[in-house]
């Protein structure tokens, strides 16, 4: 983001910090946990407040796995990388569950269902299921529609569930014991001798290490991310509370482009509509809703949930950060070796965020290699269609 000379005139007080984390979403707050475990002290600075970006604007799906059908991921990345990323997702959920239990975060272990909206998608489900079984995973396959809403089959992962993501981020922040500074836009960062200078609206930080957990907004922080992290808008609606729940799972279909669940107060949440509007939804940080996407969500509500008569109570949008190959990015800036990053979650921060943060902190503080999500990979090798 940009900051004017009226907002910050260069006389901000200097604040010495050990590890400065930029971004207070689920990844930044989780990273603070691992800074603490590494024996260091973290301060988080955020341009808004805790989980006010995509972390608090998603549907709250804790789904295990990748942003691809499993056999498609194997074809794209190979078995080794696919298994590694799936294990990263499992590690992420292990971390989340520790926080959920310790801080009474609202969570329903209702599983997830990847549902087919056509016979051809059902064929892909069968192939994905076979690939998962071959790799030692244990999903449940439904050859018919388990919801009775016109789908053609499903892969169920019973270990998954629905979480309140803002509560989860606050739990991670509390557990970390990190200092927190809100409403504090960053407008400059530079490597100095022995420390990093980070200029923000309230302070000029002198940090030993910096970790950027800025996801879709990373191109505003440093030009390195331009073309590597592409902002994409996601949109959602929520009905008024229903008298009875119409779902008892986290459902997603049309290759993940549509998704739906009940919230903790009985509302039906539906998200998606981006596939039909990719040019308008891509490369934007404007988080206002749009009529074309919301019209698709309204139509989906009528088509798949005709028994729901409650009015739509809320509509919102959030900005995701996509990478060219669909995997997160972990590394350090080429011109700033003391500045690390954990960004590019492709709409799956709840699936991979905490595990990625753990690897990013280890990489920044100890030099440990983050594996297949390392930014030193060939980002164009597995470039995929959703960036078109």
C-alpha positions as CSV (number, residue, x, y, z in Angstrom):
1,X,0.0,0.0,0.0
2,X,1.1,3.6,-0.3
3,X,1.5,6.2,2.5
4,X,1.6,9.9,1.9
5,X,4.0,12.3,3.5
6,X,1.1,13.7,5.5
7,X,0.4,10.3,7.0
8,X,4.1,9.6,7.8
9,X,6.5,12.5,7.6
10,X,9.7,10.5,8.4
11,X,9.7,11.4,12.1
12,X,8.2,8.1,13.3
13,X,9.9,6.6,16.3
14,X,12.5,3.9,15.8
15,X,11.5,0.5,17.3
16,X,14.1,-2.2,17.6
17,X,12.7,-5.7,17.1
18,X,14.1,-9.2,16.7
19,X,11.8,-10.8,14.1
20,X,9.2,-8.6,12.4
21,X,6.3,-10.3,10.8
22,X,4.3,-8.3,8.2
23,X,0.7,-9.5,8.0
24,X,-1.7,-10.7,10.7
25,X,-3.7,-13.3,8.8
26,X,-3.6,-17.0,9.7
27,X,-0.1,-17.4,8.2
28,X,1.5,-14.4,9.9
29,X,0.0,-15.3,13.3
30,X,1.0,-19.0,12.9
31,X,4.5,-17.9,11.9
32,X,4.8,-16.0,15.2
33,X,4.2,-19.3,17.0
34,X,7.3,-20.8,15.3
35,X,9.4,-17.8,16.0
36,X,8.6,-18.2,19.7
37,X,9.4,-21.9,19.5
38,X,12.7,-21.0,17.9
39,X,13.6,-19.0,21.0
40,X,13.2,-15.6,19.2
41,X,10.8,-12.7,19.8
42,X,8.2,-11.7,17.2
43,X,6.3,-8.5,16.6
44,X,3.5,-8.5,14.0
45,X,2.6,-5.4,12.1
46,X,-0.6,-5.3,10.0
47,X,-2.1,-2.6,7.7
48,X,-5.6,-3.4,9.0
49,X,-6.3,-5.8,11.9
50,X,-6.1,-9.5,12.7
51,X,-7.6,-11.6,9.8
52,X,-9.2,-8.7,8.0
53,X,-7.9,-9.8,4.6
54,X,-8.6,-13.2,2.9
55,X,-8.0,-15.0,6.2
56,X,-11.3,-13.6,7.6
57,X,-13.2,-13.5,4.3
58,X,-13.0,-17.1,3.2
59,X,-15.6,-19.9,3.8
60,X,-13.6,-21.4,6.7
61,X,-13.0,-24.8,5.0
62,X,-10.3,-26.9,6.7
63,X,-9.8,-29.3,3.8
64,X,-6.8,-31.6,3.6
65,X,-4.9,-31.6,0.3
66,X,-4.1,-29.6,-2.8
67,X,-5.9,-27.2,-5.1
68,X,-6.2,-30.0,-7.6
69,X,-7.8,-33.4,-8.0
70,X,-5.2,-35.9,-6.7
71,X,-4.4,-37.6,-10.0
72,X,-4.2,-34.3,-11.7
73,X,-1.7,-33.2,-9.1
74,X,0.4,-36.3,-9.6
75,X,0.4,-35.7,-13.4
76,X,1.4,-32.1,-12.9
77,X,3.9,-32.3,-10.0
78,X,4.8,-36.0,-9.8
79,X,4.2,-38.4,-6.9
80,X,6.9,-37.2,-4.6
81,X,5.9,-33.5,-4.7
82,X,2.2,-34.4,-4.5
83,X,2.7,-36.5,-1.4
84,X,5.0,-33.8,0.2
85,X,2.3,-31.1,-0.3
86,X,-0.4,-33.4,1.0
87,X,1.7,-34.1,4.1
88,X,2.2,-30.3,4.5
89,X,-1.5,-30.0,4.6
90,X,-1.8,-32.7,7.2
91,X,0.8,-30.9,9.3
92,X,-1.1,-27.7,8.9
93,X,-4.3,-29.3,10.3
94,X,-2.3,-30.7,13.2
95,X,-1.2,-27.2,14.1
96,X,-4.7,-25.8,13.7
97,X,-6.3,-28.5,15.9
98,X,-3.8,-27.8,18.7
99,X,-5.0,-24.1,18.6
100,X,-8.7,-25.1,18.3
101,X,-8.5,-27.3,21.4
102,X,-6.4,-24.9,23.4
103,X,-8.4,-21.8,22.7
104,X,-12.0,-23.1,22.1
105,X,-12.1,-22.0,18.5
106,X,-15.4,-22.9,16.9
107,X,-14.9,-26.0,14.7
108,X,-17.2,-28.7,13.4
109,X,-15.5,-31.9,12.2
110,X,-18.1,-32.5,9.5
111,X,-15.7,-33.7,6.9
112,X,-15.5,-32.4,3.3
113,X,-17.0,-33.7,0.1
114,X,-15.6,-33.0,-3.3
115,X,-18.7,-33.4,-5.5
116,X,-19.1,-33.9,-9.2
117,X,-21.4,-31.6,-11.1
118,X,-21.3,-33.8,-14.3
119,X,-20.6,-37.3,-15.4
120,X,-17.2,-36.3,-16.7
121,X,-16.3,-34.8,-13.4
122,X,-17.5,-38.0,-11.7
123,X,-15.0,-39.9,-13.9
124,X,-12.3,-37.6,-12.6
125,X,-13.4,-38.3,-9.1
126,X,-13.0,-42.0,-9.6
127,X,-9.5,-41.5,-11.0
128,X,-8.6,-39.1,-8.1
129,X,-9.9,-41.6,-5.6
130,X,-7.9,-44.4,-7.1
131,X,-4.7,-42.3,-7.0
132,X,-5.3,-41.4,-3.4
133,X,-5.8,-45.0,-2.4
134,X,-2.7,-46.0,-4.3
135,X,-0.7,-43.4,-2.2
136,X,-2.0,-44.8,1.0
137,X,-4.7,-42.3,1.8
138,X,-8.1,-43.2,3.0
139,X,-10.9,-41.1,1.6
140,X,-14.4,-42.4,1.2
141,X,-15.9,-42.7,-2.3
142,X,-19.6,-42.1,-3.1
143,X,-20.7,-43.4,-6.4
144,X,-24.0,-41.5,-6.2
145,X,-25.0,-38.1,-4.9
146,X,-24.7,-38.3,-1.1
147,X,-26.5,-35.0,-0.7
148,X,-29.5,-35.6,-2.9
149,X,-29.0,-32.3,-4.7
150,X,-28.2,-33.4,-8.3
151,X,-24.5,-34.2,-8.0
152,X,-23.0,-37.3,-9.6
153,X,-20.8,-38.7,-6.8
154,X,-18.2,-37.5,-4.3
155,X,-14.9,-38.0,-2.5
156,X,-15.3,-37.6,1.2
157,X,-12.5,-36.8,3.7
158,X,-14.0,-37.4,7.1
159,X,-11.1,-35.7,9.0
160,X,-11.9,-32.3,7.5
161,X,-14.2,-29.7,8.9
162,X,-15.5,-26.1,9.2
163,X,-13.7,-23.5,11.3
164,X,-14.2,-19.9,12.4
165,X,-11.1,-18.5,10.7
166,X,-10.9,-15.2,12.5
167,X,-11.1,-16.9,15.9
168,X,-8.3,-19.2,14.6
169,X,-6.0,-16.3,13.8
170,X,-6.7,-14.7,17.1
171,X,-5.9,-18.0,18.9
172,X,-2.5,-18.2,17.0
173,X,-1.7,-14.6,18.0
174,X,-2.5,-15.2,21.6
175,X,-0.6,-18.4,21.7
176,X,2.5,-16.8,20.2
177,X,2.7,-14.0,22.7
178,X,3.9,-11.7,19.9
179,X,3.6,-8.0,20.0
180,X,0.9,-6.7,17.6
181,X,0.6,-3.3,15.9
182,X,-2.6,-2.8,13.8
183,X,-3.6,-0.1,11.3
184,X,0.0,0.3,10.3
185,X,0.7,0.4,6.6
186,X,4.2,-0.5,5.3
187,X,5.7,1.8,2.7
188,X,9.4,1.0,2.6
189,X,11.8,-1.8,3.3
190,X,15.6,-2.0,2.9
191,X,18.5,-4.2,3.9
192,X,21.0,-2.4,6.1
193,X,24.2,-3.5,7.7
194,X,23.2,-6.0,10.4
195,X,19.5,-5.3,10.3
196,X,16.5,-4.5,8.1
197,X,14.8,-1.1,8.0
198,X,11.0,-1.3,7.6
199,X,9.2,2.0,7.3
200,X,5.6,2.0,8.4
201,X,3.0,4.7,9.2
202,X,3.5,4.4,12.9
203,X,7.1,3.3,13.3
204,X,10.5,2.8,11.6
205,X,11.4,-0.7,12.6
206,X,15.0,-1.9,12.8
207,X,14.6,-5.7,12.7
208,X,17.1,-8.5,12.8
209,X,14.9,-10.6,10.5
210,X,11.6,-9.9,8.6
211,X,9.0,-12.4,7.4
212,X,6.5,-11.2,4.8
213,X,3.2,-13.0,5.2
214,X,1.4,-10.6,2.8
215,X,0.0,-13.1,0.3
216,X,-2.0,-11.2,-2.4
217,X,-0.6,-7.8,-1.4
218,X,3.1,-8.9,-1.7
219,X,3.6,-7.1,-5.1
220,X,2.9,-3.8,-3.2
221,X,5.7,-4.6,-0.8
222,X,8.5,-5.5,-3.2
223,X,8.8,-5.8,-7.0
224,X,10.2,-9.3,-6.7
225,X,6.6,-10.6,-6.3
226,X,5.3,-8.9,-9.4
227,X,4.2,-11.7,-11.7
228,X,4.9,-14.3,-9.1
229,X,1.9,-13.6,-6.8
230,X,-1.2,-12.7,-8.7
231,X,-4.2,-11.3,-6.7
232,X,-7.5,-12.9,-7.4
233,X,-10.9,-12.0,-6.0
234,X,-13.2,-14.6,-4.3
235,X,-16.8,-13.8,-3.6
236,X,-19.3,-15.3,-1.1
237,X,-22.9,-14.9,0.1
238,X,-24.6,-16.0,3.3
239,X,-28.3,-16.4,3.9
240,X,-30.1,-15.5,7.0
241,X,-30.2,-18.3,9.7
242,X,-32.3,-21.3,8.6
243,X,-34.7,-23.2,10.8
244,X,-32.9,-26.4,10.0
245,X,-29.5,-27.1,8.5
246,X,-29.4,-28.2,4.8
247,X,-25.8,-29.5,4.8
248,X,-23.6,-31.4,7.2
249,X,-20.4,-31.2,5.3
250,X,-18.0,-28.8,3.6
251,X,-19.1,-29.2,0.0
252,X,-17.1,-28.1,-3.0
253,X,-17.7,-29.0,-6.6
254,X,-17.0,-28.0,-10.3
255,X,-13.3,-28.7,-9.6
256,X,-13.4,-26.5,-6.5
257,X,-14.9,-23.5,-8.2
258,X,-18.1,-23.7,-6.1
259,X,-18.2,-24.3,-2.3
260,X,-20.8,-24.3,0.4
261,X,-21.3,-25.0,4.1
262,X,-23.5,-24.1,7.1
263,X,-22.0,-21.6,9.5
264,X,-22.2,-21.9,13.3
265,X,-25.4,-19.9,13.5
266,X,-27.4,-21.8,10.9
267,X,-26.6,-19.7,7.8
268,X,-25.9,-21.3,4.4
269,X,-22.7,-19.9,2.9
270,X,-22.0,-20.3,-0.8
271,X,-18.9,-19.1,-2.6
272,X,-17.5,-19.3,-6.1
273,X,-18.6,-17.9,-9.5
274,X,-15.0,-16.9,-10.4
275,X,-14.6,-19.4,-13.2
276,X,-17.1,-17.7,-15.4
277,X,-15.6,-14.3,-14.6
278,X,-11.8,-14.8,-14.5
279,X,-10.7,-11.7,-16.4
280,X,-12.7,-9.4,-14.0
281,X,-11.7,-11.3,-10.9
282,X,-8.0,-11.7,-11.7
283,X,-5.2,-9.2,-10.9
284,X,-7.3,-7.0,-8.6
285,X,-7.1,-6.1,-4.9
286,X,-10.5,-4.4,-5.1
287,X,-12.5,-6.4,-2.5
288,X,-15.9,-5.1,-3.5
289,X,-18.5,-7.6,-4.7
290,X,-19.6,-7.6,-8.3
291,X,-23.0,-8.2,-9.9
292,X,-22.0,-10.9,-12.4
293,X,-20.4,-13.1,-9.7
294,X,-23.1,-12.6,-7.2
295,X,-25.7,-13.4,-9.8
296,X,-24.0,-16.8,-10.3
297,X,-24.1,-17.4,-6.6
298,X,-27.8,-16.5,-6.4
299,X,-28.5,-18.9,-9.3
300,X,-26.6,-21.7,-7.6
301,X,-28.6,-21.1,-4.4
302,X,-31.8,-21.5,-6.4
303,X,-30.7,-24.5,-8.4
304,X,-29.0,-26.6,-5.7
305,X,-30.8,-25.5,-2.6
306,X,-34.4,-24.7,-3.8
307,X,-35.7,-25.6,-0.3
308,X,-33.9,-22.6,1.2
309,X,-36.3,-19.7,1.3
310,X,-34.3,-17.5,3.7
311,X,-33.1,-14.2,2.2
312,X,-29.4,-13.5,1.5
313,X,-28.2,-11.6,4.6
314,X,-24.6,-10.8,3.7
315,X,-22.3,-10.7,0.6
316,X,-18.5,-10.2,0.7
317,X,-15.3,-10.6,-1.2
318,X,-11.7,-11.3,-0.3
319,X,-8.4,-11.3,-2.2
320,X,-6.4,-14.5,-2.7
321,X,-2.8,-14.7,-3.8
322,X,-2.2,-17.2,-6.7
323,X,1.1,-18.5,-8.0
324,X,1.9,-19.6,-11.5
325,X,2.1,-23.3,-10.5
326,X,-0.4,-23.5,-7.7
327,X,2.1,-24.0,-4.8
328,X,3.0,-21.6,-2.0
329,X,6.2,-19.6,-2.2
330,X,8.8,-19.7,0.6
331,X,12.2,-18.0,0.4
332,X,14.2,-14.8,1.0
333,X,14.3,-11.8,-1.2
334,X,17.3,-11.9,-3.6
335,X,18.5,-8.4,-2.6
336,X,17.6,-8.7,1.1
337,X,18.8,-12.0,2.7
338,X,17.3,-11.1,6.1
339,X,13.8,-10.8,4.6
340,X,11.9,-14.0,4.2
341,X,8.4,-14.7,2.9
342,X,5.5,-17.2,3.0
343,X,3.0,-16.2,0.4
344,X,0.9,-17.5,-2.5
345,X,-1.7,-19.8,-1.0
346,X,-4.0,-20.1,-4.1
347,X,-7.1,-19.9,-2.0
348,X,-5.9,-22.8,0.3
349,X,-4.4,-21.0,3.3
350,X,-6.4,-23.1,5.8
351,X,-5.1,-26.2,4.0
352,X,-1.4,-25.3,4.0
353,X,-0.8,-22.0,5.8
354,X,0.5,-23.1,9.2
355,X,2.8,-25.8,7.8
356,X,4.2,-23.3,5.3
357,X,4.7,-20.8,8.0
358,X,6.7,-23.3,10.0
359,X,9.0,-24.0,7.0
360,X,9.4,-20.3,6.3
361,X,10.4,-19.5,9.8
362,X,12.9,-22.4,9.8
363,X,14.3,-21.2,6.5
364,X,14.7,-17.6,7.6
365,X,16.2,-18.3,11.0
366,X,18.3,-21.4,10.3
367,X,18.6,-21.7,6.5
368,X,16.7,-25.0,6.4
369,X,15.4,-25.7,2.9
370,X,11.6,-25.6,2.6
371,X,11.4,-28.3,0.0
372,X,9.1,-28.2,-3.0
373,X,7.5,-24.9,-2.0
374,X,10.9,-23.2,-2.2
375,X,10.9,-20.1,-4.3
376,X,14.1,-21.3,-6.0
377,X,12.0,-23.7,-8.1
378,X,11.2,-23.1,-11.7
379,X,7.8,-21.3,-11.3
380,X,6.8,-21.8,-14.9
381,X,7.5,-25.5,-15.0
382,X,4.0,-26.4,-13.8
383,X,2.1,-23.2,-14.8
384,X,-1.6,-23.8,-14.7
385,X,-4.7,-22.6,-16.5
386,X,-6.4,-20.6,-13.7
387,X,-4.0,-17.8,-14.2
388,X,-5.2,-17.3,-17.8
